[in-house]
Amino acid sequence: MDPRPSRNTAAGGFAIATGVLGGTILGAVGFHQPTIGFLVGAAAGVAIALAVWLIDRR
């Protein structure tokens, strides 16, 4: 058994899902370009998820 206490880790999947959905909606409504909104939202969500993962690694 591992003598260290277990700890809960953070997950960034919510950030990716929110980024994709929010980007698609904002891209479609604001710019009439849902694909570009999807890509920008996905990139932002992945960046946030990566930041959460890096911070949680400490």
C-alpha positions in Angstrom: 0.0 0.0 0.0 1.1 3.5 -0.7 1.8 5.4 2.6 0.9 8.7 1.1 -2.7 9.9 1.5 -4.8 9.9 -1.7 -6.0 13.2 -3.0 -8.6 14.2 -5.4 -7.4 15.4 -8.8 -9.1 18.1 -10.9 -10.5 17.4 -14.3 -10.5 19.7 -17.3 -13.1 18.0 -19.4 -15.7 20.5 -18.3 -13.6 23.3 -19.7 -13.3 21.6 -23.1 -17.0 20.8 -23.3 -18.0 24.4 -22.3 -15.5 25.9 -24.7 -16.8 23.8 -27.6 -20.4 24.5 -26.9 -19.9 28.2 -26.1 -17.7 28.8 -29.0 -20.2 27.1 -31.4 -23.1 29.1 -30.1 -21.3 32.4 -30.0 -19.7 31.8 -33.4 -23.1 31.0 -34.9 -25.1 33.8 -33.3 -22.4 36.5 -33.4 -20.5 35.9 -36.6 -22.6 33.4 -38.5 -19.5 31.1 -38.5 -20.2 28.1 -36.2 -17.2 26.2 -37.4 -14.7 28.9 -36.5 -16.5 29.4 -33.2 -16.1 25.6 -32.6 -12.4 25.7 -33.3 -11.7 28.7 -31.2 -13.8 27.3 -28.3 -12.1 24.0 -28.5 -8.7 25.6 -28.5 -9.6 27.7 -25.5 -11.1 24.7 -23.7 -8.0 22.6 -24.3 -5.8 25.5 -23.1 -7.8 25.8 -19.9 -7.8 22.0 -19.4 -4.0 21.9 -19.9 -3.6 24.7 -17.4 -5.8 22.8 -14.8 -3.7 19.7 -15.4 -0.4 21.5 -15.0 -1.5 23.3 -11.8 -2.9 20.0 -10.4 0.4 18.2 -11.1 2.1 20.2 -8.4 
